[in-house]
Amino acid sequence: MATLAIVLISTLLAGHMSKRIGMPAVIGQLLVGIILGPALFGVLHENSFIHTFSEIGVVLLMFIAGLESNLTLLKKYFKPSLVVAVLGVIVPMISMYGMSLAFGISQLESLFIGVIFAATSVSISVEVLRELNVLESKEGTIILGAAVVDDLLAVIILSVLTSLFGAQLAAASSTHMSLGLSLLLQALFMVAVYFSVKWIVPFVMHLSRRLLVPYASAITSLIICFGFVWFAEAVELSAVVGAFFAGIAISQTPYKEEINRHIEPIGYTVFIPVFFVSIGLSMNLASLNQHILFITILTVLAVFSKLIGSGLGARWMNNSPQGAYTIGAAMISRGEMALIIAQIGYNAKLLSELYYSEIIFVIIITTVLAPLILKHAVKRQLATEIN
């Protein structure tokens, strides 16, 4: 209990300080893990308690991400959002893959580094756009739509990698199923998700309203979430895939807002802060000086690959040069999505310990730089429109 108390009070204060200086609370939570972990003071260490809570935290984080996915918005601006998201995924993946290979990193790990930086987290960008009163503009709407597509693409690519290369890494295990059977079961999983979204989940959530138990709907939603997680893991998909699609399924019911209102406090008061602290606990600052060139180039590519990739997609869809700059800048932030993918890859041995700390460090830097670049882009666009 002492460990949990230390984590909660330190993440609460660090999150507050981060927000005070205009940064997302997650940056403060990560720094808690770095400062109090083995990298510096050694007050906190990875143990079974933190591991269990962090696993629940990442599941709830992805469940909430699914809940907040606006599929109606995606349908309305599907084509421009799709083009922005796809180019915003392809360009970083190719850039990071090629750069990692140039530094002598294996093909598998280079590919996974590309996947990490293909992810986008626009929660910070949304706050900047709202602050500047442009969230409901054409650019703001495309950004939100592209964020939904980007999340879906990131989850799908992550699923494919962990399935195919997880099979390769576990080939020596007698309990590991054949690749063909694994792909068949994963296809059945996606079919089950479709039917769940259309009929099963709405019916189950409706039945939960008849239960004479406090918060019956919230409890039912968690049962659905962990049921999807169990099913995903059973067919050798990542747990976050199940959680994400469970959130999407419930988001299509009339109970979306109620569930979100009840689940967010559960996640953000305990489990999610522990997850981000656990990432910081895994970092090793001693190796950063040895890879300063790698970190510098990776940071530059992380910023410009998203800016150029998503910006080109926006220009292709007939947005103005300044509007395309705004859209590209909004997609730079990697935030929690990249952190989740990096942690999953690290646990699945797709990302080695040698470059893990450097990857996390670059994600933090790009997340800090993103709102600054976006503010410049929006102000430049507004000035151009006035003139």
PECORNOR-V978845 format. One record per residue. N is the residue number from 1. NEAR is the number of other C-alpha atoms within 8 Angstrom. D_LAST is the distance of its C-alpha to the last C-alpha in Angstrom with 1 decimal. Layout:
n:N near:NEAR d_last:D_LAST
n:N near:NEAR d_last:D_LAST
//
This chain:
n:1 near:4 d_last:59.6
n:2 near:5 d_last:58.9
n:3 near:7 d_last:56.5
n:4 near:7 d_last:54.6
n:5 near:8 d_last:54.4
n:6 near:8 d_last:53.1
n:7 near:12 d_last:50.5
n:8 near:12 d_last:49.3
n:9 near:8 d_last:49.1
n:10 near:10 d_last:47.4
n:11 near:12 d_last:44.8
n:12 near:8 d_last:44.1
n:13 near:8 d_last:43.5
n:14 near:13 d_last:41.7
n:15 near:14 d_last:39.4
n:16 near:9 d_last:38.7
n:17 near:10 d_last:37.8
n:18 near:13 d_last:35.5
n:19 near:10 d_last:33.6
n:20 near:7 d_last:33.5
n:21 near:6 d_last:31.6
n:22 near:6 d_last:29.2
n:23 near:9 d_last:31.2
n:24 near:10 d_last:33.0
n:25 near:12 d_last:36.6
n:26 near:11 d_last:37.9
n:27 near:11 d_last:37.2
n:28 near:13 d_last:39.5
n:29 near:15 d_last:42.1
n:30 near:13 d_last:42.2
n:31 near:11 d_last:42.7
n:32 near:15 d_last:45.6
n:33 near:15 d_last:47.4
n:34 near:15 d_last:46.8
n:35 near:11 d_last:47.8
n:36 near:13 d_last:50.8
n:37 near:16 d_last:51.8
n:38 near:15 d_last:53.9
n:39 near:13 d_last:51.0
n:40 near:8 d_last:51.4
n:41 near:8 d_last:53.7
n:42 near:10 d_last:55.5
n:43 near:7 d_last:55.8
n:44 near:10 d_last:54.8
n:45 near:8 d_last:56.1
n:46 near:9 d_last:55.7
n:47 near:6 d_last:58.5
n:48 near:6 d_last:59.5
n:49 near:6 d_last:58.1
n:50 near:11 d_last:54.6
n:51 near:10 d_last:54.8
n:52 near:8 d_last:55.7
n:53 near:11 d_last:53.1
n:54 near:14 d_last:50.3
n:55 near:9 d_last:51.3
n:56 near:10 d_last:51.1
n:57 near:15 d_last:47.7
n:58 near:13 d_last:46.1
n:59 near:12 d_last:47.6
n:60 near:13 d_last:46.2
n:61 near:10 d_last:42.8
n:62 near:12 d_last:42.6
n:63 near:16 d_last:44.1
n:64 near:13 d_last:41.4
n:65 near:10 d_last:38.8
n:66 near:15 d_last:40.4
n:67 near:14 d_last:40.5
n:68 near:10 d_last:36.8
n:69 near:9 d_last:35.9
n:70 near:8 d_last:34.2
n:71 near:7 d_last:35.7
n:72 near:6 d_last:34.3
n:73 near:11 d_last:30.8
n:74 near:14 d_last:31.9
n:75 near:7 d_last:33.4
n:76 near:6 d_last:30.3
n:77 near:11 d_last:27.9
n:78 near:10 d_last:30.8
n:79 near:6 d_last:29.8
n:80 near:12 d_last:26.3
n:81 near:15 d_last:27.8
n:82 near:11 d_last:30.9
n:83 near:12 d_last:29.2
n:84 near:15 d_last:27.0
n:85 near:14 d_last:30.1
n:86 near:10 d_last:32.5
n:87 near:12 d_last:30.5
n:88 near:18 d_last:29.8
n:89 near:13 d_last:33.6
n:90 near:10 d_last:34.8
n:91 near:12 d_last:32.8
n:92 near:16 d_last:33.8
n:93 near:14 d_last:37.3
n:94 near:9 d_last:37.8
n:95 near:11 d_last:36.2
n:96 near:16 d_last:38.3
n:97 near:14 d_last:41.4
n:98 near:9 d_last:41.3
n:99 near:9 d_last:40.6
n:100 near:12 d_last:43.3
n:101 near:11 d_last:45.8
n:102 near:7 d_last:45.0
n:103 near:7 d_last:46.1
n:104 near:6 d_last:49.4
n:105 near:9 d_last:48.8
n:106 near:8 d_last:50.7
n:107 near:8 d_last:49.2
n:108 near:7 d_last:49.6
n:109 near:11 d_last:48.0
n:110 near:14 d_last:45.2
n:111 near:11 d_last:44.5
n:112 near:13 d_last:44.5
n:113 near:13 d_last:42.1
n:114 near:14 d_last:39.7
n:115 near:13 d_last:40.2
n:116 near:11 d_last:39.5
n:117 near:13 d_last:36.0
n:118 near:13 d_last:35.2
n:119 near:13 d_last:35.1
n:120 near:15 d_last:32.0
n:121 near:13 d_last:31.9
n:122 near:14 d_last:28.7
n:123 near:6 d_last:30.1
n:124 near:10 d_last:28.3
n:125 near:13 d_last:25.0
n:126 near:9 d_last:25.5
n:127 near:8 d_last:25.9
n:128 near:11 d_last:22.7
n:129 near:11 d_last:20.7
n:130 near:9 d_last:22.6
n:131 near:7 d_last:21.9
n:132 near:8 d_last:18.1
n:133 near:7 d_last:18.6
n:134 near:10 d_last:17.5
n:135 near:11 d_last:21.1
n:136 near:8 d_last:21.3
n:137 near:7 d_last:18.2
n:138 near:6 d_last:19.0
n:139 near:13 d_last:18.8
n:140 near:12 d_last:20.9
n:141 near:12 d_last:23.5
n:142 near:12 d_last:23.8
n:143 near:13 d_last:24.3
n:144 near:11 d_last:27.1
n:145 near:15 d_last:28.7
n:146 near:14 d_last:28.7
n:147 near:14 d_last:30.3
n:148 near:12 d_last:33.1
n:149 near:12 d_last:33.7
n:150 near:13 d_last:33.5
n:151 near:11 d_last:36.1
n:152 near:8 d_last:38.3
n:153 near:8 d_last:38.1
n:154 near:11 d_last:38.9
n:155 near:10 d_last:41.9
n:156 near:9 d_last:43.2
n:157 near:9 d_last:43.0
n:158 near:11 d_last:44.6
n:159 near:11 d_last:47.3
n:160 near:9 d_last:48.1
n:161 near:10 d_last:48.3
n:162 near:14 d_last:50.5
n:163 near:11 d_last:52.6
n:164 near:9 d_last:53.2
n:165 near:9 d_last:53.4
n:166 near:10 d_last:54.9
n:167 near:12 d_last:57.7
n:168 near:7 d_last:58.0
n:169 near:7 d_last:58.3
n:170 near:8 d_last:60.7
n:171 near:8 d_last:62.8
n:172 near:6 d_last:65.8
n:173 near:6 d_last:66.0
n:174 near:5 d_last:68.6
n:175 near:4 d_last:66.7
n:176 near:9 d_last:63.6
n:177 near:6 d_last:63.3
n:178 near:7 d_last:62.8
n:179 near:8 d_last:59.3
n:180 near:6 d_last:60.0
n:181 near:8 d_last:61.1
n:182 near:12 d_last:58.2
n:183 near:8 d_last:55.7
n:184 near:8 d_last:57.6
n:185 near:9 d_last:57.6
n:186 near:12 d_last:53.8
n:187 near:8 d_last:53.3
n:188 near:8 d_last:55.5
n:189 near:11 d_last:53.4
n:190 near:8 d_last:50.3
n:191 near:8 d_last:52.3
n:192 near:8 d_last:53.5
n:193 near:10 d_last:49.9
n:194 near:8 d_last:49.0
n:195 near:9 d_last:51.9
n:196 near:11 d_last:51.4
n:197 near:13 d_last:47.8
n:198 near:9 d_last:48.9
n:199 near:8 d_last:52.2
n:200 near:9 d_last:54.0
n:201 near:12 d_last:51.5
n:202 near:13 d_last:50.6
n:203 near:8 d_last:54.4
n:204 near:9 d_last:55.3
n:205 near:13 d_last:52.6
n:206 near:8 d_last:53.8
n:207 near:8 d_last:57.4
n:208 near:10 d_last:56.3
n:209 near:8 d_last:55.5
n:210 near:6 d_last:59.3
n:211 near:7 d_last:60.4
n:212 near:5 d_last:61.6
n:213 near:5 d_last:60.1
n:214 near:4 d_last:57.3
n:215 near:6 d_last:54.1
n:216 near:11 d_last:55.8
n:217 near:10 d_last:52.6
n:218 near:11 d_last:51.1
n:219 near:8 d_last:54.3
n:220 near:11 d_last:54.4
n:221 near:11 d_last:50.9
n:222 near:8 d_last:52.0
n:223 near:8 d_last:55.1
n:224 near:10 d_last:52.9
n:225 near:13 d_last:50.7
n:226 near:10 d_last:53.7
n:227 near:8 d_last:55.4
n:228 near:12 d_last:52.5
n:229 near:15 d_last:52.5
n:230 near:10 d_last:56.3
n:231 near:10 d_last:56.0
n:232 near:15 d_last:53.2
n:233 near:11 d_last:55.3
n:234 near:7 d_last:58.4
n:235 near:10 d_last:56.9
n:236 near:10 d_last:55.6
n:237 near:14 d_last:51.9
n:238 near:12 d_last:50.1
n:239 near:11 d_last:50.4
n:240 near:12 d_last:46.7
n:241 near:13 d_last:46.6
n:242 near:17 d_last:49.0
n:243 near:17 d_last:47.2
n:244 near:14 d_last:43.8
n:245 near:12 d_last:45.2
n:246 near:13 d_last:47.2
n:247 near:16 d_last:44.0
n:248 near:14 d_last:42.4
n:249 near:15 d_last:45.6
n:250 near:14 d_last:45.6
n:251 near:13 d_last:41.9
n:252 near:9 d_last:42.8
n:253 near:9 d_last:45.3
n:254 near:6 d_last:44.8
n:255 near:9 d_last:45.8
n:256 near:11 d_last:42.8
n:257 near:7 d_last:41.4
n:258 near:8 d_last:44.9
n:259 near:11 d_last:45.7
n:260 near:11 d_last:42.5
n:261 near:8 d_last:43.1
n:262 near:9 d_last:46.7
n:263 near:11 d_last:46.2
n:264 near:9 d_last:43.3
n:265 near:8 d_last:45.4
n:266 near:9 d_last:48.3
n:267 near:12 d_last:46.1
n:268 near:9 d_last:43.8
n:269 near:9 d_last:46.6
n:270 near:10 d_last:49.1
n:271 near:15 d_last:48.8
n:272 near:15 d_last:45.2
n:273 near:15 d_last:45.2
n:274 near:14 d_last:48.5
n:275 near:14 d_last:47.0
n:276 near:13 d_last:44.2
n:277 near:15 d_last:46.7
n:278 near:14 d_last:49.0
n:279 near:12 d_last:46.4
n:280 near:13 d_last:46.2
n:281 near:15 d_last:50.0
n:282 near:11 d_last:50.1
n:283 near:12 d_last:48.1
n:284 near:9 d_last:49.8
n:285 near:8 d_last:47.9
n:286 near:6 d_last:50.6
n:287 near:10 d_last:49.4
n:288 near:11 d_last:45.8
n:289 near:7 d_last:46.6
n:290 near:5 d_last:48.4
n:291 near:9 d_last:45.4
n:292 near:8 d_last:42.6
n:293 near:6 d_last:41.5
n:294 near:8 d_last:41.6
n:295 near:13 d_last:39.5
n:296 near:8 d_last:36.9
n:297 near:8 d_last:36.5
n:298 near:11 d_last:36.7
n:299 near:11 d_last:33.8
n:300 near:8 d_last:31.5
n:301 near:11 d_last:32.5
n:302 near:13 d_last:32.1
n:303 near:11 d_last:28.5
n:304 near:8 d_last:27.4
n:305 near:12 d_last:29.6
n:306 near:18 d_last:28.0
n:307 near:15 d_last:24.4
n:308 near:11 d_last:25.1
n:309 near:16 d_last:27.5
n:310 near:18 d_last:25.5
n:311 near:17 d_last:22.2
n:312 near:11 d_last:24.0
n:313 near:15 d_last:25.3
n:314 near:16 d_last:21.9
n:315 near:11 d_last:20.7
n:316 near:7 d_last:24.0
n:317 near:8 d_last:23.3
n:318 near:6 d_last:20.2
n:319 near:9 d_last:17.6
n:320 near:7 d_last:14.4
n:321 near:7 d_last:14.8
n:322 near:10 d_last:12.8
n:323 near:11 d_last:14.8
n:324 near:16 d_last:17.9
n:325 near:11 d_last:17.4
n:326 near:14 d_last:17.3
n:327 near:16 d_last:20.4
n:328 near:15 d_last:22.2
n:329 near:14 d_last:21.8
n:330 near:13 d_last:23.1
n:331 near:17 d_last:26.2
n:332 near:14 d_last:27.2
n:333 near:16 d_last:29.3
n:334 near:16 d_last:33.0
n:335 near:13 d_last:34.4
n:336 near:8 d_last:37.5
n:337 near:11 d_last:37.6
n:338 near:14 d_last:38.1
n:339 near:13 d_last:40.5
n:340 near:9 d_last:42.6
n:341 near:11 d_last:42.8
n:342 near:13 d_last:43.7
n:343 near:9 d_last:46.4
n:344 near:8 d_last:47.8
n:345 near:12 d_last:48.0
n:346 near:12 d_last:49.6
n:347 near:8 d_last:52.2
n:348 near:9 d_last:52.8
n:349 near:7 d_last:53.4
n:350 near:11 d_last:50.5
n:351 near:14 d_last:48.8
n:352 near:9 d_last:51.2
n:353 near:7 d_last:51.6
n:354 near:6 d_last:50.8
n:355 near:8 d_last:47.1
n:356 near:12 d_last:46.6
n:357 near:14 d_last:45.6
n:358 near:11 d_last:43.1
n:359 near:10 d_last:41.4
n:360 near:11 d_last:41.2
n:361 near:9 d_last:39.8
n:362 near:11 d_last:37.0
n:363 near:12 d_last:36.2
n:364 near:10 d_last:35.9
n:365 near:9 d_last:33.6
n:366 near:14 d_last:31.2
n:367 near:12 d_last:31.2
n:368 near:10 d_last:30.3
n:369 near:9 d_last:27.5
n:370 near:14 d_last:25.9
n:371 near:13 d_last:24.3
n:372 near:8 d_last:22.9
n:373 near:9 d_last:21.3
n:374 near:13 d_last:20.0
n:375 near:9 d_last:18.4
n:376 near:8 d_last:16.6
n:377 near:12 d_last:15.5
n:378 near:10 d_last:14.3
n:379 near:8 d_last:12.3
n:380 near:9 d_last:10.7
n:381 near:11 d_last:10.0
n:382 near:8 d_last:8.7
n:383 near:8 d_last:6.3
n:384 near:8 d_last:5.2
n:385 near:6 d_last:5.4
n:386 near:5 d_last:3.8
n:387 near:4 d_last:0.0
//
